[in-house]
Amino acid sequence: MGDPKKLQVKNSISEVKMGHFDDNFQEICDEMYEEQTEHEAGEEAEAEAQEQAEAEAEAEYEALQDAEEEQQAEEEQQDGQEGEDEK
C-alpha cells in the first residue's frame, strides 16, 4: 500500500477542492435563484401593468360608448322637438 502520510495529504487536498467546489456551486445556485426570482417579479409586474392598461382602456371605451349613446339620445330628442315644432 502507499505511504499513509501521502494518502492523508491527498485526502486533505481532495477535501479542500470539494469544499471550494461546494462553495462555488452554492454561490452559483444562489445567483441563479436570485436571477429567476427577479425575472419572475419582472414578469409579474409586467402582467399587472398589462391588466391595468386593459382595465383603463375598457373604462375609456365604456365612457366613449356612454357619451355616444347620450349624444344619440339628445339628437333623437332634438329631432322629436323639431318634428313637433313643424306641426
Backbone as ProteinMPNN parsed JSONL, in Angstrom:
{"seq_chain_A": "MGDPKKLQVKNSISEVKMGHFDDNFQEICDEMYEEQTEHEAGEEAEAEAQEQAEAEAEAEYEALQDAEEEQQAEEEQQDGQEGEDEK", "coords_chain_A": {"N_chain_A": [[0.821, -1.178, 0.0], [0.243, 2.396, -0.17], [2.142, 5.196, 1.091], [1.078, 6.247, 4.246], [1.102, 8.968, 5.018], [1.222, 10.385, 2.58], [-1.174, 9.551, 1.514], [-2.923, 10.682, 3.336], [-2.418, 13.405, 2.87], [-3.279, 13.6, 0.214], [-5.993, 13.069, 0.584], [-6.662, 15.275, 2.152], [-6.189, 17.356, 0.357], [-8.121, 16.723, -1.567], [-10.417, 17.09, -0.03], [-10.291, 19.845, 0.43], [-10.487, 20.803, -2.203], [-13.063, 19.853, -2.832], [-14.495, 21.302, -0.958], [-14.138, 23.918, -1.924], [-15.414, 23.579, -4.34], [-18.032, 23.011, -3.462], [-18.636, 25.468, -2.213], [-18.467, 27.228, -4.409], [-20.408, 26.086, -6.059], [-22.719, 26.423, -4.494], [-22.804, 29.195, -4.429], [-23.224, 29.769, -7.15], [-25.719, 28.554, -7.468], [-27.238, 30.158, -5.748], [-27.043, 32.629, -7.079], [-28.341, 31.991, -9.491], [-30.891, 31.423, -8.526], [-31.604, 33.92, -7.518], [-31.589, 35.458, -9.88], [-33.68, 34.171, -11.257], [-35.809, 34.703, -9.544], [-35.905, 37.498, -9.717], [-36.531, 37.715, -12.416], [-39.054, 36.478, -12.49], [-40.438, 38.264, -10.851], [-40.306, 40.515, -12.441], [-41.833, 39.661, -14.634], [-44.26, 39.363, -13.363], [-44.827, 41.988, -12.565], [-45.021, 43.128, -15.069], [-47.262, 41.789, -16.076], [-49.207, 42.736, -14.315], [-49.168, 45.447, -14.982], [-50.065, 45.268, -17.598], [-52.659, 44.274, -17.168], [-53.74, 46.469, -15.813], [-53.573, 48.436, -17.781], [-55.321, 47.351, -19.655], [-57.7, 47.453, -18.194], [-57.978, 50.217, -17.902], [-58.251, 50.949, -20.595], [-60.628, 49.643, -21.196], [-62.386, 50.992, -19.495], [-62.233, 53.543, -20.606], [-63.271, 53.011, -23.143], [-65.885, 52.274, -22.444], [-66.751, 54.718, -21.399], [-66.683, 56.284, -23.69], [-68.628, 54.946, -25.188], [-70.876, 55.447, -23.573], [-70.995, 58.252, -23.795], [-71.489, 58.481, -26.521], [-73.979, 57.215, -26.73], [-75.458, 58.958, -25.182], [-75.248, 61.306, -26.683], [-76.56, 60.465, -28.986], [-79.124, 60.073, -27.952], [-79.774, 62.703, -27.284], [-79.79, 63.861, -29.842], [-81.928, 62.475, -30.98], [-83.939, 63.413, -29.353], [-83.907, 66.141, -30.016], [-84.573, 65.948, -32.722], [-87.149, 64.978, -32.429], [-88.376, 67.164, -31.165], [-88.12, 69.119, -33.138], [-89.748, 67.998, -35.061], [-92.221, 68.202, -33.783], [-92.421, 70.96, -33.6], [-92.775, 71.677, -36.243], [-95.342, 70.844, -36.728]], "CA_chain_A": [[0.0, 0.0, 0.0], [1.003, 3.633, -0.246], [2.578, 5.861, 2.318], [-0.091, 6.817, 4.912], [1.17, 10.433, 5.029], [0.854, 10.83, 1.235], [-2.606, 9.287, 1.38], [-3.608, 11.689, 4.158], [-2.27, 14.674, 2.161], [-4.173, 13.525, -0.939], [-7.354, 13.205, 1.093], [-6.829, 16.661, 2.59], [-6.296, 18.17, -0.862], [-9.435, 16.429, -2.149], [-11.429, 17.736, 0.808], [-10.213, 21.29, 0.172], [-11.05, 21.005, -3.539], [-14.519, 19.652, -2.732], [-15.012, 22.441, -0.202], [-14.209, 25.044, -2.861], [-16.474, 23.259, -5.305], [-19.31, 23.196, -2.768], [-18.85, 26.912, -2.036], [-18.745, 27.807, -5.721], [-21.678, 25.558, -6.516], [-23.772, 27.087, -3.724], [-22.828, 30.588, -4.895], [-23.854, 29.753, -8.466], [-27.145, 28.259, -7.251], [-27.848, 31.361, -5.163], [-27.154, 33.63, -8.144], [-29.379, 31.563, -10.425], [-32.179, 31.587, -7.843], [-31.869, 35.359, -7.465], [-31.949, 35.878, -11.241], [-35.004, 33.627, -11.553], [-36.764, 35.444, -8.725], [-36.029, 38.827, -10.327], [-37.222, 37.529, -13.694], [-40.462, 36.223, -12.179], [-41.002, 39.514, -10.34], [-40.467, 41.375, -13.612], [-42.986, 39.165, -15.402], [-45.461, 39.641, -12.566], [-45.078, 43.421, -12.671], [-45.454, 43.364, -16.448], [-48.634, 41.289, -16.186], [-50.064, 43.675, -13.586], [-49.248, 46.668, -15.789], [-50.916, 44.927, -18.738], [-54.035, 44.219, -16.676], [-54.165, 47.833, -15.508], [-53.757, 49.12, -19.064], [-56.549, 46.818, -20.247], [-58.823, 47.984, -17.416], [-58.115, 51.635, -18.267], [-58.767, 51.007, -21.965], [-62.026, 49.235, -21.138], [-63.132, 52.094, -18.876], [-62.29, 54.615, -21.605], [-64.204, 52.567, -24.176], [-67.233, 52.378, -21.889], [-67.072, 56.142, -21.29], [-66.982, 56.73, -25.048], [-69.92, 54.363, -25.542], [-71.893, 56.199, -22.846], [-71.092, 59.581, -24.393], [-72.105, 58.309, -27.829], [-75.391, 56.933, -26.503], [-76.056, 60.201, -24.687], [-75.347, 62.213, -27.831], [-77.59, 59.929, -29.857], [-80.403, 60.346, -27.3], [-80.023, 64.144, -27.421], [-80.148, 64.11, -31.24], [-83.281, 61.966, -31.177], [-84.837, 64.329, -28.653], [-83.975, 67.358, -30.83], [-85.336, 65.611, -33.919], [-88.538, 64.881, -31.998], [-88.861, 68.515, -30.902], [-88.239, 69.786, -34.419], [-90.932, 67.421, -35.703], [-93.395, 68.774, -33.119], [-92.467, 72.392, -33.941], [-93.285, 71.81, -37.607], [-96.779, 70.538, -36.725]], "C_chain_A": [[0.866, 1.242, 0.0], [1.357, 4.164, 1.124], [1.358, 6.526, 2.97], [-0.078, 8.344, 4.93], [0.757, 10.994, 3.67], [-0.648, 10.671, 1.018], [-3.406, 10.335, 2.153], [-3.551, 13.059, 3.475], [-3.209, 14.705, 0.959], [-5.626, 13.709, -0.509], [-7.634, 14.645, 1.523], [-7.002, 17.585, 1.384], [-7.664, 17.959, -1.507], [-10.544, 17.11, -1.359], [-11.462, 19.238, 0.563], [-10.825, 21.604, -1.196], [-12.566, 20.866, -3.506], [-15.162, 20.814, -1.985], [-15.156, 23.657, -1.092], [-15.313, 24.809, -3.882], [-17.841, 23.493, -4.678], [-19.641, 24.671, -2.606], [-19.229, 27.561, -3.363], [-20.11, 27.352, -6.241], [-22.837, 26.25, -5.802], [-23.919, 28.539, -4.177], [-23.534, 30.688, -6.249], [-25.355, 29.499, -8.328], [-27.873, 29.479, -6.691], [-28.048, 32.441, -6.221], [-28.273, 33.273, -9.126], [-30.766, 31.738, -9.811], [-32.568, 33.063, -7.805], [-32.289, 35.888, -8.838], [-33.348, 35.409, -11.601], [-36.075, 34.399, -10.803], [-36.991, 36.843, -9.307], [-36.808, 38.74, -11.634], [-38.719, 37.332, -13.464], [-41.142, 37.494, -11.672], [-41.236, 40.486, -11.493], [-41.665, 40.964, -14.445], [-44.285, 39.486, -14.683], [-45.824, 41.123, -12.667], [-45.588, 43.769, -14.069], [-46.907, 42.926, -16.645], [-49.611, 42.228, -15.479], [-50.24, 44.965, -14.378], [-50.158, 46.443, -16.997], [-52.383, 44.9, -18.321], [-54.576, 45.62, -16.401], [-54.433, 48.603, -16.801], [-55.047, 48.65, -19.733], [-57.777, 47.36, -19.518], [-59.064, 49.459, -17.759], [-58.706, 51.776, -19.67], [-60.25, 50.639, -21.984], [-62.888, 50.35, -20.537], [-63.286, 53.255, -19.857], [-63.288, 54.268, -22.708], [-65.644, 52.699, -23.694], [-67.666, 53.839, -21.773], [-67.43, 56.703, -22.672], [-68.337, 56.206, -25.51], [-71.056, 55.141, -24.866], [-72.099, 57.582, -23.459], [-71.782, 59.503, -25.75], [-73.609, 58.056, -27.688], [-76.122, 58.199, -26.031], [-76.252, 61.194, -25.832], [-76.464, 61.752, -28.774], [-78.982, 60.209, -29.269], [-80.767, 61.826, -27.431], [-80.454, 64.477, -28.847], [-81.573, 63.633, -31.523], [-84.299, 62.885, -30.521], [-84.992, 65.627, -29.461], [-84.785, 67.108, -32.089], [-86.828, 65.532, -33.583], [-89.141, 66.256, -31.756], [-89.046, 69.281, -32.208], [-89.471, 69.288, -35.168], [-92.194, 67.99, -35.094], [-93.543, 70.248, -33.476], [-93.039, 72.598, -35.339], [-94.782, 71.583, -37.662], [-97.516, 71.728, -36.303]], "O_chain_A": [[2.084, 1.156, 0.153], [0.929, 3.649, 2.157], [0.666, 7.299, 2.308], [-1.14, 8.962, 4.863], [0.017, 11.976, 3.611], [-1.303, 11.528, 0.426], [-4.437, 10.814, 1.681], [-4.536, 13.797, 3.498], [-3.863, 15.718, 0.708], [-6.391, 14.419, -1.161], [-8.721, 15.168, 1.281], [-7.85, 18.478, 1.387], [-8.296, 18.92, -1.945], [-11.493, 17.642, -1.936], [-12.535, 19.837, 0.496], [-11.591, 22.557, -1.332], [-13.275, 21.682, -4.095], [-16.253, 21.259, -2.343], [-16.167, 24.356, -1.036], [-16.051, 25.726, -4.239], [-18.711, 24.107, -5.295], [-20.778, 25.087, -2.83], [-20.181, 28.338, -3.439], [-20.868, 28.147, -6.795], [-23.826, 26.619, -6.435], [-25.034, 29.048, -4.293], [-24.345, 31.588, -6.465], [-26.164, 30.148, -8.99], [-28.987, 29.792, -7.109], [-29.092, 33.092, -6.261], [-29.05, 34.134, -9.539], [-31.705, 32.151, -10.492], [-33.726, 33.411, -8.034], [-33.233, 36.672, -8.944], [-34.123, 36.164, -12.187], [-37.127, 34.713, -11.359], [-38.125, 37.316, -9.38], [-37.645, 39.595, -11.922], [-39.547, 37.935, -14.146], [-42.289, 37.769, -12.023], [-42.242, 41.195, -11.521], [-42.426, 41.812, -14.91], [-45.285, 39.836, -15.309], [-46.993, 41.469, -12.835], [-46.478, 44.605, -14.225], [-47.684, 43.616, -17.305], [-50.706, 42.485, -15.978], [-51.341, 45.514, -14.436], [-50.93, 47.326, -17.372], [-53.246, 45.43, -19.021], [-55.727, 45.923, -16.717], [-55.415, 49.339, -16.895], [-55.781, 49.453, -20.31], [-58.78, 47.69, -20.151], [-60.208, 49.894, -17.889], [-59.564, 52.628, -19.902], [-61.035, 51.252, -22.707], [-63.989, 50.615, -21.019], [-64.347, 53.875, -19.93], [-64.055, 55.121, -23.153], [-66.515, 53.169, -24.426], [-68.827, 54.159, -22.023], [-68.362, 57.496, -22.806], [-69.105, 56.929, -26.146], [-72.065, 55.456, -25.496], [-73.233, 58.032, -23.623], [-72.581, 60.377, -26.087], [-74.411, 58.615, -28.435], [-77.254, 58.465, -26.435], [-77.295, 61.839, -25.934], [-77.22, 62.572, -29.293], [-79.91, 60.544, -30.005], [-81.928, 62.165, -27.662], [-81.37, 65.274, -29.051], [-82.331, 64.306, -32.22], [-85.384, 63.111, -31.057], [-86.101, 66.151, -29.573], [-85.591, 67.948, -32.488], [-87.668, 65.971, -34.369], [-90.298, 66.493, -32.104], [-90.024, 70.011, -32.366], [-90.156, 70.065, -35.832], [-93.159, 68.241, -35.816], [-94.661, 70.738, -33.637], [-93.719, 73.593, -35.588], [-95.438, 72.09, -38.572], [-98.744, 71.699, -36.228]]}, "name": "protein", "num_of_chains": 1, "seq": "MGDPKKLQVKNSISEVKMGHFDDNFQEICDEMYEEQTEHEAGEEAEAEAQEQAEAEAEAEYEALQDAEEEQQAEEEQQDGQEGEDEK"}
